[in-house]
């Protein structure tokens, strides 16, 4: 477990990724994982210029059920998986939404969606770009003057969105120690403001020349959300509500702000303490995550969102939407040398020959993702509730990723489309 909130914000956690460098590194190191996993290669062009996406395999419902049923490896209290699209549908659950009452997980139960927030923020920024109100090639310092240290090189808005900004690691000075689960819960009600978060950036030069490398950084989206507020004159959550949530009817999706609670039916998140007992971590002030990770949603709302987002003209005109499917050029690589995998707002991975675009998310007690093929043949939304925030979470993620992309087994299985509880 990393030591502080700030170091967690600065690093690419393996538990944050269904896709990308962490998965690739695990495979290269010989970790147990589906052999067909491969990192997406960077491209200088939009995926629209690539060969047509091959048909995705039929759903293997037995594999889908098995992927979420094992709540001991890693330890988790619940899981739900929604697979949809033109190639088949399935929804299943495992575990319980509340270990105190034993209530089952239901489709309308909300959960903390973490960094999936970034896709909503990127969508709003790209909408403003399409409207001529934001220039993606203009430095963010021009929109937010005096916010970043003067020693920083100009950082384009586009470089925030695709994580090529080069922002340096934040300082840990003055941040409460949170090395243990007990310390994490002790500080669950700490209150942050966007300016206080940005103030943790140190003076000095950026880590690398903006646009030359890629490094996943939550701070990029704190700045992007502040940009939305500056340009629209509204809180970023209200702007996204008007532009995305209400037009799409996403009634179960919200930005909690300083409210630490999840209201209405929801899945609880838990953390295992040092002695192994589970403590409810559902109540947690999300101001520390803000524009990079405070979203609350459901699998159904996220499915509806990705469907609209990937449909040209619904949320973004095609020319602008193409930017979300365009990776940096081949000369831009992650700071660890692996291929770049982030576009403006999305991340890409190829699993068992199926290329998926989307985003993962993580908060204490919650791990989630929304991904889809660009043609919407296959859409995948999952949310599950790990009790440990460490690399063990990759076990569940790898099982789900394999199950939603592997060819169906020849043995009979229940028909696609039925809702099940996997146990």
Secondary structure as the mmCIF struct_conf table of DSSP 4:
data_model
#
loop_
_struct_conf.conf_type_id
_struct_conf.id
_struct_conf.beg_label_comp_id
_struct_conf.beg_label_asym_id
_struct_conf.beg_label_seq_id
_struct_conf.end_label_comp_id
_struct_conf.end_label_asym_id
_struct_conf.end_label_seq_id
BEND BEND1 UNK A 3 UNK A 3
HELX_RH_AL_P HELX_RH_AL_P1 UNK A 5 UNK A 10
BEND BEND2 UNK A 11 UNK A 11
HELX_RH_3T_P HELX_RH_3T_P1 UNK A 14 UNK A 16
BEND BEND3 UNK A 18 UNK A 20
HELX_RH_AL_P HELX_RH_AL_P2 UNK A 21 UNK A 28
TURN_TY1_P TURN_TY1_P1 UNK A 29 UNK A 30
BEND BEND4 UNK A 32 UNK A 33
TURN_TY1_P TURN_TY1_P2 UNK A 35 UNK A 36
STRN STRN1 UNK A 37 UNK A 38
HELX_LH_PP_P HELX_LH_PP_P1 UNK A 39 UNK A 42
BEND BEND5 UNK A 44 UNK A 45
STRN STRN2 UNK A 46 UNK A 46
HELX_RH_3T_P HELX_RH_3T_P2 UNK A 47 UNK A 49
BEND BEND6 UNK A 50 UNK A 50
HELX_LH_PP_P HELX_LH_PP_P2 UNK A 51 UNK A 59
HELX_RH_AL_P HELX_RH_AL_P3 UNK A 61 UNK A 69
STRN STRN3 UNK A 72 UNK A 72
TURN_TY1_P TURN_TY1_P3 UNK A 73 UNK A 74
STRN STRN4 UNK A 75 UNK A 75
STRN STRN5 UNK A 76 UNK A 84
BEND BEND7 UNK A 85 UNK A 85
TURN_TY1_P TURN_TY1_P4 UNK A 86 UNK A 87
STRN STRN6 UNK A 90 UNK A 98
TURN_TY1_P TURN_TY1_P5 UNK A 99 UNK A 102
STRN STRN7 UNK A 103 UNK A 104
HELX_LH_PP_P HELX_LH_PP_P3 UNK A 105 UNK A 105
TURN_TY1_P TURN_TY1_P6 UNK A 107 UNK A 108
STRN STRN8 UNK A 110 UNK A 110
STRN STRN9 UNK A 111 UNK A 114
TURN_TY1_P TURN_TY1_P7 UNK A 115 UNK A 116
HELX_RH_AL_P HELX_RH_AL_P4 UNK A 117 UNK A 130
TURN_TY1_P TURN_TY1_P8 UNK A 131 UNK A 132
BEND BEND8 UNK A 133 UNK A 133
TURN_TY1_P TURN_TY1_P9 UNK A 136 UNK A 137
BEND BEND9 UNK A 138 UNK A 138
STRN STRN10 UNK A 139 UNK A 139
HELX_RH_AL_P HELX_RH_AL_P5 UNK A 140 UNK A 143
BEND BEND10 UNK A 144 UNK A 144
TURN_TY1_P TURN_TY1_P10 UNK A 145 UNK A 147
BEND BEND11 UNK A 148 UNK A 148
TURN_TY1_P TURN_TY1_P11 UNK A 150 UNK A 151
BEND BEND12 UNK A 152 UNK A 152
HELX_LH_PP_P HELX_LH_PP_P4 UNK A 153 UNK A 154
STRN STRN11 UNK A 156 UNK A 156
HELX_RH_AL_P HELX_RH_AL_P6 UNK A 157 UNK A 161
TURN_TY1_P TURN_TY1_P12 UNK A 162 UNK A 163
BEND BEND13 UNK A 165 UNK A 165
HELX_LH_PP_P HELX_LH_PP_P5 UNK A 167 UNK A 169
STRN STRN12 UNK A 170 UNK A 170
HELX_LH_PP_P HELX_LH_PP_P6 UNK A 171 UNK A 171
TURN_TY1_P TURN_TY1_P13 UNK A 173 UNK A 174
HELX_LH_PP_P HELX_LH_PP_P7 UNK A 175 UNK A 177
BEND BEND14 UNK A 180 UNK A 180
HELX_RH_AL_P HELX_RH_AL_P7 UNK A 181 UNK A 186
TURN_TY1_P TURN_TY1_P14 UNK A 187 UNK A 189
HELX_RH_AL_P HELX_RH_AL_P8 UNK A 194 UNK A 198
TURN_TY1_P TURN_TY1_P15 UNK A 199 UNK A 200
STRN STRN13 UNK A 201 UNK A 201
HELX_LH_PP_P HELX_LH_PP_P8 UNK A 202 UNK A 202
BEND BEND15 UNK A 203 UNK A 204
BEND BEND16 UNK A 207 UNK A 208
TURN_TY1_P TURN_TY1_P16 UNK A 210 UNK A 211
BEND BEND17 UNK A 212 UNK A 212
STRN STRN14 UNK A 213 UNK A 214
TURN_TY1_P TURN_TY1_P17 UNK A 218 UNK A 218
HELX_RH_AL_P HELX_RH_AL_P9 UNK A 219 UNK A 232
BEND BEND18 UNK A 233 UNK A 234
HELX_RH_AL_P HELX_RH_AL_P10 UNK A 236 UNK A 240
HELX_RH_PI_P HELX_RH_PI_P1 UNK A 241 UNK A 245
HELX_RH_AL_P HELX_RH_AL_P11 UNK A 246 UNK A 248
TURN_TY1_P TURN_TY1_P18 UNK A 249 UNK A 249
TURN_TY1_P TURN_TY1_P19 UNK A 251 UNK A 252
STRN STRN15 UNK A 254 UNK A 255
TURN_TY1_P TURN_TY1_P20 UNK A 257 UNK A 258
BEND BEND19 UNK A 264 UNK A 265
STRN STRN16 UNK A 266 UNK A 266
STRN STRN17 UNK A 270 UNK A 272
TURN_TY1_P TURN_TY1_P21 UNK A 274 UNK A 275
BEND BEND20 UNK A 276 UNK A 276
STRN STRN18 UNK A 278 UNK A 280
HELX_RH_3T_P HELX_RH_3T_P3 UNK A 286 UNK A 288
TURN_TY1_P TURN_TY1_P22 UNK A 289 UNK A 289
HELX_RH_3T_P HELX_RH_3T_P4 UNK A 290 UNK A 292
TURN_TY1_P TURN_TY1_P23 UNK A 293 UNK A 293
STRN STRN19 UNK A 295 UNK A 297
HELX_RH_AL_P HELX_RH_AL_P12 UNK A 299 UNK A 309
TURN_TY1_P TURN_TY1_P24 UNK A 310 UNK A 310
BEND BEND21 UNK A 311 UNK A 311
TURN_TY1_P TURN_TY1_P25 UNK A 312 UNK A 314
BEND BEND22 UNK A 315 UNK A 316
HELX_RH_AL_P HELX_RH_AL_P13 UNK A 318 UNK A 321
HELX_RH_3T_P HELX_RH_3T_P5 UNK A 322 UNK A 325
STRN STRN20 UNK A 326 UNK A 326
HELX_LH_PP_P HELX_LH_PP_P9 UNK A 327 UNK A 329
TURN_TY1_P TURN_TY1_P26 UNK A 330 UNK A 331
STRN STRN21 UNK A 333 UNK A 334
TURN_TY1_P TURN_TY1_P27 UNK A 335 UNK A 336
BEND BEND23 UNK A 337 UNK A 338
STRN STRN22 UNK A 339 UNK A 339
HELX_LH_PP_P HELX_LH_PP_P10 UNK A 340 UNK A 340
STRN STRN23 UNK A 342 UNK A 342
BEND BEND24 UNK A 344 UNK A 345
STRN STRN24 UNK A 347 UNK A 351
TURN_TY1_P TURN_TY1_P28 UNK A 352 UNK A 353
STRN STRN25 UNK A 354 UNK A 363
TURN_TY1_P TURN_TY1_P29 UNK A 364 UNK A 365
STRN STRN26 UNK A 366 UNK A 372
TURN_TY1_P TURN_TY1_P30 UNK A 374 UNK A 375
BEND BEND25 UNK A 376 UNK A 377
STRN STRN27 UNK A 379 UNK A 386
BEND BEND26 UNK A 387 UNK A 388
BEND BEND27 UNK A 390 UNK A 390
HELX_RH_3T_P HELX_RH_3T_P6 UNK A 391 UNK A 393
HELX_RH_AL_P HELX_RH_AL_P14 UNK A 394 UNK A 403
TURN_TY1_P TURN_TY1_P31 UNK A 404 UNK A 405
BEND BEND28 UNK A 406 UNK A 406
HELX_LH_PP_P HELX_LH_PP_P11 UNK A 407 UNK A 409
BEND BEND29 UNK A 410 UNK A 411
HELX_LH_PP_P HELX_LH_PP_P12 UNK A 414 UNK A 415
TURN_TY1_P TURN_TY1_P32 UNK A 416 UNK A 417
STRN STRN28 UNK A 419 UNK A 421
#
